[in-house]
Amino acid sequence: MNQRAKTYRKLHDIPEEWGTAVNVQAMVFGNMGNDCATGVAFTRNPSNGAKDFYGEFLVNAQGEDVVAGIRTPQELTIKARKSHGSDLPSLEEVMPSIFRELETVRHQLENHYRDMQDIEFTIQQGKLYMLQTRTGKRTAHAALQIAVDMANEGLISKSQALMRLKPDLIDQLLHPTLDPKAKKTVIAKGLPASPGAAAGKVVFSADEAVTRSENGDKVILVRIETSPDDIHGLHAAEGVLTTRGGMTSHAAVVARGMGRPCVAGAGEVKVNYSSASFEVGDVVVREGQLITIDGVTGQVMLGEVPTVPPQLSGAFGTIMSWADEFRSMQVRANAETPADARQAKEFGCEGIGLVRTEHMFFEGGRIVAMRQMILASDKTDRQAALDKLLAMQREDITELFQIMDGLPVTVRLLDPPLHEFIPHTEAEMGLVAKAAGVPLDRVRRRASELQEANPMLGHRGCRLAITYPEICEMQARAIFEAAAEVGRSAKKTPVAEVMVPLVSTLEELVQLKKVIEATAQQVQKEQGVNFTYRVGTMVELPRAALQAGRLAEQAEFFSFGTNDLTQTTYGLSRDDAGAFLPEYKAKGIVEQDPFVSLDQ
């Protein structure tokens, strides 16, 4: 297999042992004169899912001319021609009888396969030949709309509609779109080949896209036209802009399949590979400069344009309501900020399954108080810092309880090692010492004391709470005081779940559960309010998994921390395994990255 085939298999999780099919068929010619043509069509719009015959053709041409983007193709229908403002006649106008025959075939194929079809055809001397049909690639938005429409039309059932939507397609629906209120400097316009908006630094080659992406840059791949050999760059890029080609060009089809925004056929953009730049009139954009593309309008803009999150409505709302009819599993969200919690609630989450409390301590004045607690020389100083953190943590959790309105909220106690909160450069240590009001030597000494050879297996999680029970007590108090406050005013009583992280022995859970329950009783007595709470643990170590039966004697719920569980079961570092896991996949040792899949 060539590299193109290998990359395609990798992107679509196709095992090599499946082999490759080869079709053998008679040759027909669409380039024998003006009574000949060739084209590509979709039985429905692959970009938005509308029930429109959608495609392009070229008179006196072969199929490769259409998909390669060498010539700008013509539209199939009068409606599409007018919509795109094209002066070139459509197939419906040039060869009306052939168009009607193709329209009949369109319906036959879709009714037979009960799915949107991607078809290729050739017209040789006035006769229509169907070359192939296959299930058409489509954007996430189109997949959703087509599934809902076909179910409503009676072609498929509701359950079939649901099963056609892969989880990664639903994920694509959560991509942002351009903020309609934002200022835009539009420099060019092409065809809206794949919806969504993306901003990034301009690159002109697939290899450069991969290199910059691996270095943490977001990039937009700009090409005159793409070929199948660019697939690795398309995957690495946030979006793609081409100056040639139409809605069925290689760039458009692949971008739609990957969920990447794409603007195709932007003819006013003049690309110069040798100078690594492109021009639009008097505007010159060089490699590394930021641009934004909008795959819904086809616009190309200078700079980075702000985006807005998607909304739960229309076909998405319909399919999610159908999912509720069949599912037996509840879905909660990971969220620790009010913005995340609100969006999760809008998308129908049934609670928060993980609040990472450490994320709340990395902002502004909070990190100062956290560092004061870590640098404290005795329990009195540490308690003073914890009192500051208590107010901050209580405020955050109160807002989460209010947003969830009676749905359960699982709050994980402090998990990372303390050294993550202390900087390691001399300049940063000086700033910490000044902010905390302590000598620089104390910061240096404490940073040295907290240094660990293997911090992921060191003094973290429940081990911190065992060593410093006052930290556990502070966090439990913040949770329960928030529950009491919201419970007094809300119609629905908050449901607080306290999660103890990184437990490996029953005794760890027993001791910390005593601290948590004692704090709950104290808060209830002080506040004169009863609230519902549960204490559980996160199973993220092999020993905890093996001892789950004993842990269940004390834990009221389990959560599974698959990252740490994978690390400690495989003996892999998630931060370092990427250097050799591709080789393992290439040699057939593992089928998938263990951090993104579960063993069956």
C-alpha positions in Angstrom: 0.0 0.0 0.0 1.1 3.5 -0.7 1.3 6.2 2.0 -2.0 7.7 1.0 -3.8 4.4 1.6 -2.0 3.9 4.9 -3.0 7.4 6.1 -6.6 6.8 5.1 -6.7 3.5 7.0 -5.2 5.2 10.0 -7.7 8.1 10.1 -10.7 5.7 9.7 -9.4 2.9 12.0 -9.4 0.3 9.1 -7.1 -2.7 9.9 -4.6 -3.5 7.2 -5.6 -7.2 7.2 -9.0 -6.3 5.7 -7.2 -5.9 2.3 -8.2 -3.7 -0.6 -11.0 -4.2 -3.1 -10.4 -3.6 -6.8 -13.2 -2.9 -9.3 -12.8 -3.8 -13.0 -15.3 -2.1 -15.4 -15.6 -1.0 -19.0 -14.3 2.4 -19.9 -16.6 5.2 -21.1 -15.6 8.6 -22.4 -16.9 12.0 -21.5 -14.4 13.8 -23.5 -15.4 13.0 -27.1 -17.2 16.3 -27.8 -19.9 18.6 -26.6 -22.5 15.8 -26.4 -20.3 14.2 -23.7 -19.8 15.1 -20.1 -18.8 13.8 -16.7 -19.9 14.6 -13.2 -20.1 13.8 -9.5 -23.4 14.1 -7.5 -24.8 13.6 -4.1 -28.4 12.6 -3.7 -28.7 15.2 -0.9 -26.6 18.2 0.1 -23.5 16.8 1.9 -22.8 20.1 3.5 -26.1 20.9 5.2 -28.2 17.8 4.6 -30.9 19.5 2.6 -32.9 17.3 0.2 -31.4 18.9 -2.9 -29.7 17.2 -5.8 -26.2 18.4 -5.4 -23.2 18.1 -7.6 -21.1 19.4 -10.5 -20.2 18.4 -14.0 -18.0 19.4 -16.9 -18.8 19.2 -20.6 -16.3 17.3 -22.8 -14.2 16.1 -19.8 -13.2 13.0 -17.8 -14.0 12.4 -14.1 -10.5 13.3 -12.9 -11.0 16.9 -14.3 -14.0 17.4 -12.0 -12.4 16.2 -8.7 -8.9 17.5 -9.3 -10.1 21.1 -9.4 -8.2 21.8 -12.7 -11.3 23.4 -14.3 -14.1 25.2 -12.4 -17.1 22.9 -12.9 -20.7 23.7 -13.7 -23.7 23.1 -11.4 -26.2 20.3 -11.9 -29.3 22.3 -11.2 -30.7 25.7 -12.1 -31.3 26.3 -8.4 -27.7 25.6 -7.5 -26.4 27.8 -10.3 -28.5 30.8 -9.2 -27.5 30.2 -5.6 -23.8 30.3 -6.4 -24.1 33.2 -8.8 -22.6 31.2 -11.7 -23.0 32.3 -15.3 -22.2 28.8 -16.6 -25.3 26.8 -17.6 -26.4 23.8 -15.4 -26.8 20.2 -16.6 -30.6 20.8 -16.2 -30.3 23.4 -18.9 -27.6 21.9 -21.2 -29.0 18.3 -21.3 -32.5 18.4 -19.9 -33.4 14.8 -20.8 -30.2 13.4 -19.4 -30.8 15.4 -16.3 -34.3 14.0 -15.8 -32.9 10.5 -16.3 -30.2 11.2 -13.7 -32.9 12.5 -11.3 -34.8 9.2 -11.6 -31.6 7.2 -10.9 -30.9 9.5 -7.9 -34.2 8.5 -6.2 -33.9 4.8 -7.2 -30.4 4.6 -5.5 -31.4 6.4 -2.4 -34.6 4.4 -1.9 -32.6 1.2 -2.4 -29.7 1.9 -0.1 -31.7 4.0 2.3 -28.9 6.5 2.7 -27.5 9.5 0.9 -25.4 8.4 -2.1 -22.3 9.8 -3.7 -22.5 8.9 -7.4 -20.3 9.4 -10.4 -21.6 9.4 -14.0 -20.4 9.9 -17.5 -22.4 11.0 -20.6 -20.9 9.5 -23.8 -22.5 10.8 -27.0 -25.8 11.5 -25.4 -26.1 8.3 -23.3 -25.9 8.3 -19.5 -23.6 5.8 -17.8 -23.5 5.3 -14.0 -20.0 4.6 -13.0 -20.3 4.0 -9.2 -22.4 4.7 -6.2 -21.3 4.7 -2.5 -22.6 6.0 0.8 -21.7 9.7 0.6 -19.4 11.5 3.0 -21.0 14.3 4.8 -20.5 16.9 7.5 -21.7 16.3 11.0 -24.5 18.8 10.4 -25.6 17.1 7.2 -25.4 13.6 8.8 -27.7 14.8 11.5 -30.2 16.4 9.2 -30.2 13.5 6.8 -30.8 11.0 9.6 -33.7 12.9 11.0 -35.2 13.6 7.6 -35.0 10.0 6.4 -36.6 8.8 9.7 -39.4 11.3 9.2 -39.8 10.2 5.6 -40.1 6.6 6.7 -37.0 5.4 4.9 -35.3 4.4 8.2 -36.4 4.0 11.8 -35.5 6.3 14.7 -33.1 3.7 16.1 -31.4 3.4 12.7 -31.1 7.1 12.5 -29.4 7.1 15.9 -27.0 4.3 15.0 -25.9 6.1 11.9 -24.4 9.0 14.0 -21.0 8.1 15.3 -19.9 9.7 18.5 -17.2 11.7 16.7 -19.9 13.2 14.4 -21.8 14.5 17.4 -18.6 16.0 18.7 -18.2 17.9 15.4 -21.5 19.6 16.0 -20.0 21.3 19.0 -17.6 23.3 16.9 -17.8 27.1 17.1 -19.1 29.5 14.4 -18.2 33.1 13.8 -19.5 35.7 16.2 -22.0 37.7 14.1 -21.2 40.8 16.1 -17.5 40.6 15.6 -15.7 42.9 13.1 -14.4 41.2 10.0 -12.0 42.2 7.4 -13.1 40.1 4.4 -10.5 39.9 1.7 -11.9 37.1 -0.5 -14.8 34.7 -1.0 -14.9 31.2 -2.3 -17.4 28.3 -2.2 -18.7 27.2 1.2 -17.4 23.7 0.9 -17.5 22.5 4.5 -19.2 24.4 7.3 -17.6 25.7 10.5 -15.2 28.5 11.2 -11.5 28.3 11.9 -8.6 30.6 12.4 -4.9 29.8 12.2 -1.5 30.7 10.8 -1.2 30.3 7.1 0.9 27.4 5.8 1.3 26.3 2.2 2.3 22.7 2.4 0.9 19.6 4.2 4.3 18.9 5.8 4.5 22.4 7.2 0.9 22.0 8.6 1.9 18.9 10.5 5.2 20.4 11.8 3.5 23.6 13.1 0.6 21.6 14.5 2.9 19.4 16.5 4.6 22.5 17.9 1.2 23.7 19.2 0.2 26.2 16.4 -3.2 26.3 14.9 -2.8 26.4 11.1 -4.9 27.0 8.0 -3.6 25.0 5.0 -3.7 27.2 1.8 -3.3 25.4 -1.5 -4.0 26.1 -5.1 -5.6 22.7 -5.1 -5.2 19.7 -2.8 -4.4 16.1 -3.8 -4.8 12.8 -1.9 -1.1 13.1 -0.9 -2.0 16.2 1.3 -4.3 14.2 3.6 -1.9 14.4 6.6 -1.8 18.1 6.3 -5.6 18.4 6.0 -5.9 16.3 9.2 -3.4 18.5 11.1 -4.9 21.9 9.9 -7.8 23.7 11.5 -9.2 24.4 8.1 -8.3 24.5 4.4 -8.5 27.2 1.7 -8.1 26.4 -2.0 -8.1 28.7 -5.0 -9.4 26.1 -7.5 -12.0 23.4 -7.4 -15.6 23.1 -6.4 -17.9 21.7 -3.8 -16.9 18.1 -4.8 -13.2 18.7 -5.1 -10.7 16.6 -3.1 -10.3 19.3 -0.5 -14.0 19.8 0.0 -14.9 16.1 0.3 -12.0 15.3 2.7 -12.6 18.4 4.8 -16.2 17.5 5.2 -15.4 14.0 6.2 -12.9 15.2 8.8 -15.1 18.0 10.2 -12.8 20.7 9.0 -14.0 24.0 7.7 -13.2 24.5 4.0 -13.4 27.3 1.5 -12.8 26.1 -2.0 -12.5 27.8 -5.4 -11.5 31.2 -4.1 -10.2 32.3 -7.5 -9.3 35.8 -6.5 -6.6 34.4 -4.1 -3.3 34.1 -6.0 -0.9 31.7 -4.3 2.8 31.9 -4.7 4.5 28.8 -3.3 8.0 30.1 -3.9 7.6 33.2 -1.8 5.3 31.4 0.7 2.6 34.0 0.3 -0.8 34.7 -1.3 -2.2 37.9 -2.7 -5.7 39.3 -3.0 -5.6 42.5 -5.0 -3.2 44.8 -3.0 -3.3 42.5 0.1 -0.3 40.2 0.7 -0.6 37.5 3.3 2.6 35.6 4.2 3.2 32.3 5.8 2.7 32.5 9.6 0.1 35.3 9.4 -3.3 34.7 11.0 -6.4 34.3 8.8 -10.0 33.1 9.5 -12.1 31.1 7.1 -15.9 30.6 7.3 -17.0 27.4 5.7 -20.7 28.5 5.8 -20.3 31.7 3.9 -17.1 31.0 2.0 -15.5 34.2 3.4 -11.7 34.6 4.0 -10.8 37.1 6.6 -7.6 38.7 7.9 -6.7 38.0 11.5 -8.5 35.9 14.1 -12.3 36.5 14.3 -14.0 35.6 17.6 -16.4 32.6 17.5 -19.5 31.6 19.4 -20.5 28.1 20.6 -23.2 26.1 18.8 -26.8 25.9 20.1 -28.9 22.8 20.9 -31.8 23.2 18.4 -33.4 21.8 15.3 -32.3 18.4 14.1 -29.8 18.2 17.0 -32.5 18.6 19.5 -34.7 16.1 17.7 -32.0 13.4 17.6 -31.1 13.9 21.3 -34.8 13.5 22.2 -34.9 10.3 20.2 -31.8 9.1 22.0 -33.6 9.7 25.3 -36.3 7.2 24.2 -33.8 4.4 23.7 -30.9 5.0 26.1 -30.4 3.4 29.5 -27.3 5.4 30.5 -27.2 8.8 32.0 -24.6 11.4 30.9 -22.9 13.9 33.1 -20.3 16.6 32.2 -16.8 17.5 33.3 -17.1 21.2 34.3 -15.5 23.5 36.9 -16.4 26.9 35.5 -19.9 28.4 35.4 -19.6 28.9 31.6 -18.8 25.2 31.1 -21.6 24.2 33.5 -24.2 26.3 31.8 -23.3 25.0 28.3 -23.4 21.4 29.6 -26.8 22.0 31.1 -28.0 23.5 27.7 -26.8 20.3 26.0 -28.9 18.2 28.4 -26.3 16.8 30.9 -27.8 15.2 34.0 -25.3 16.6 36.4 -21.6 17.2 36.7 -19.6 14.0 37.0 -16.2 15.7 37.7 -15.3 19.1 39.2 -11.6 19.3 39.2 -11.1 21.6 42.2 -7.4 22.3 41.5 -8.4 24.1 38.3 -10.2 26.7 40.5 -6.9 27.6 42.2 -4.8 28.6 39.2 -6.3 32.1 38.8 -5.2 35.5 40.1 -5.5 35.9 43.8 -6.4 32.2 44.2 -3.0 31.0 43.2 -1.4 33.4 45.7 -3.5 32.0 48.6 -2.7 28.5 47.4 1.0 29.2 47.4 0.7 30.8 50.9 -0.9 27.5 52.1 1.9 25.4 50.5 4.6 27.7 51.9 3.2 27.8 55.4 5.7 27.0 58.1 3.2 25.6 60.6 -0.5 24.5 60.8 -1.6 28.0 62.0 -0.2 29.7 58.9 -1.6 27.0 56.7 -5.0 27.4 58.3 -5.0 31.1 57.6 -4.3 30.5 53.9 -7.0 27.8 53.9 -9.5 30.2 55.3 -8.9 32.4 52.2 -9.3 29.5 49.9 -12.5 28.3 51.6 -14.3 31.5 50.7 -13.2 31.2 47.0 -14.0 27.5 46.7 -17.4 27.9 48.4 -18.3 30.7 46.0 -17.4 28.6 42.9 -19.3 25.5 44.1 -22.3 27.6 45.1 -22.6 28.8 41.5 -22.3 25.2 40.1 -25.0 24.0 42.4 -27.3 26.9 41.4 -26.7 26.2 37.7 -27.3 22.4 38.1 -30.6 23.1 39.9 -30.9 19.9 41.9 -28.8 17.7 39.6 -25.9 15.9 41.2 -22.5 17.6 41.3 -19.4 15.4 41.9 -16.6 17.4 43.4 -13.1 15.8 43.4 -10.8 16.7 46.2 -7.4 18.2 45.4 -5.6 15.7 43.2 -2.2 17.0 41.7 1.0 17.2 43.6 1.7 20.5 45.4 4.8 21.3 43.4 2.6 22.1 40.4 1.6 25.3 42.2 5.1 26.4 42.8 7.3 27.9 40.0 10.8 26.7 39.5 12.7 29.7 38.0 14.5 32.1 40.2 12.5 35.1 38.8 9.2 33.5 39.3 10.1 32.3 42.8 11.0 36.0 43.6 7.5 37.0 42.5 5.9 34.3 44.7 7.9 35.3 47.7 6.9 38.9 47.3 3.2 38.1 46.8 3.1 35.6 49.7 5.1 37.9 52.0 7.8 35.3 52.8 11.6 35.2 52.3 12.9 34.0 48.9 14.9 31.3 50.7 11.7 29.8 52.1 10.3 29.5 48.6 13.5 27.9 47.3 13.6 25.5 50.2 9.9 24.5 49.9 10.3 24.0 46.1 13.2 21.7 46.8 11.2 19.8 49.4 8.3 19.3 47.1 10.4 18.1 44.2 9.7 14.4 43.4 11.4 11.9 41.1 8.0 10.6 39.9 5.3 13.1 41.0 2.4 11.2 39.3 3.1 8.4 41.7 4.1 10.6 44.6 2.5 12.9 47.2 -0.8 13.6 45.5 -4.5 12.8 45.7 -5.8 11.3 48.9 -2.2 11.1 50.1 -2.2 14.9 50.5 -5.4 14.8 52.4 -4.0 12.1 54.7 -0.9 14.2 55.4 -2.8 17.5 55.6 -6.4 16.6 56.8 -7.1 20.3 57.1 -7.0 20.6 53.3 -9.7 17.9 53.0 -11.7 19.6 55.8 -11.5 22.9 54.0 -12.7 21.5 50.7 -15.5 19.5 52.4 -16.7 22.5 54.3 -16.7 24.6 51.0 -18.9 21.9 49.4 -21.3 21.6 52.3 -21.6 25.3 53.0 -22.4 25.8 49.3 -25.0 23.1 49.5 -26.6 24.6 52.6 -26.7 28.1 51.1 -28.3 27.0 47.8 -30.6 24.5 49.6 -32.2 27.4 51.6 -33.2 29.4 48.6 -33.6 26.8 45.7 -36.7 24.8 45.0 -34.6 21.7 44.3 -32.1 20.6 47.0 -28.5 20.3 45.7 -27.0 16.8 45.6 -23.3 16.9 46.6 -21.0 14.1 45.8 -17.5 14.2 47.3 -14.9 12.2 45.4 -11.7 11.1 47.1 -8.9 10.7 44.4 -6.1 8.1 44.0 -7.3 5.7 46.7 -5.4 2.4 46.8 -6.3 1.0 50.2 -9.6 0.8 52.1 -8.1 2.5 55.2 -7.3 5.7 53.2 -11.0 6.0 52.3 -12.1 5.1 55.8 -10.0 7.9 57.4 -11.0 10.6 54.9 -14.6 9.6 54.9 -14.6 10.3 58.7 -13.2 13.8 58.1 -15.8 14.5 55.4 -18.8 13.2 57.4 -17.7 15.0 60.6 -17.5 18.2 58.6 -20.9 17.6 57.0 -22.5 17.1 60.5 -20.8 20.3 61.8 -22.0 22.4 58.9 -25.5 21.0 59.2 -25.5 21.9 62.9 -24.1 25.4 62.3 -26.4 26.2 59.4 -29.5 24.5 60.7 -30.0 22.9 57.3 -30.0 19.3 56.1 -28.6 18.4 52.7 -28.0 15.3 50.7 -24.4 14.2 50.1 -22.5 11.0 49.2 -18.9 10.1 49.5 -17.2 8.0 46.9 -13.8 7.5 45.2 -12.1 7.5 41.8 -10.8 4.1 40.8 -7.6 5.0 39.0 -5.0 2.5 40.3 -4.9 -1.2 39.5 -5.0 -2.1 43.2 -8.2 0.0 43.6 -9.7 -1.9 40.7 -8.8 -5.3 42.3 -10.0 -4.2 45.7 -13.2 -2.6 44.4 -15.3 -5.0 46.4 -13.8 -3.9 49.7 -13.8 -0.2 48.7 -17.5 -0.6 47.9 -18.1 -1.3 51.6 -17.3 2.4 52.3 -17.7 4.2 48.9 -21.2 5.2 47.9 -20.2 5.6 44.3 -17.3 4.9 42.0 -15.8 6.9 39.2 -13.1 5.6 36.9 -10.1 7.6 36.1 -9.1 6.0 32.8 -5.9 8.2 32.2 -4.2 7.2 35.4 -5.6 3.7 35.3 -4.2 3.2 31.8 -0.8 4.7 32.9 -0.4 2.5 35.9 -1.8 -0.7 34.2 0.3 -0.4 31.1 3.2 1.3 32.8 3.0 4.0 30.2 3.4 7.8 30.7 0.7 9.6 28.7 3.1 12.5 28.3 5.9 10.4 26.7 4.2 7.4 25.1 3.4 9.4 22.0 7.0 9.1 20.9 6.8 5.3 20.3 3.1 4.3 20.2 2.9 5.1 16.5 5.6 2.5 15.9 3.6 0.0 18.0 0.5 0.7 15.9 2.5 0.4 12.7 3.9 -3.0 13.8 0.5 -4.3 14.9 1.3 -4.5 18.6 -1.6 -2.3 19.5 -4.6 -1.4 17.3 -5.4 1.9 19.1 -3.7 4.3 21.4 -4.5 2.8 24.9 -5.3 6.3 26.2 -8.2 6.8 23.7 -9.7 3.3 23.6 -10.9 0.6 25.9 -10.0 -3.1 25.6 -13.0 -5.1 24.4 
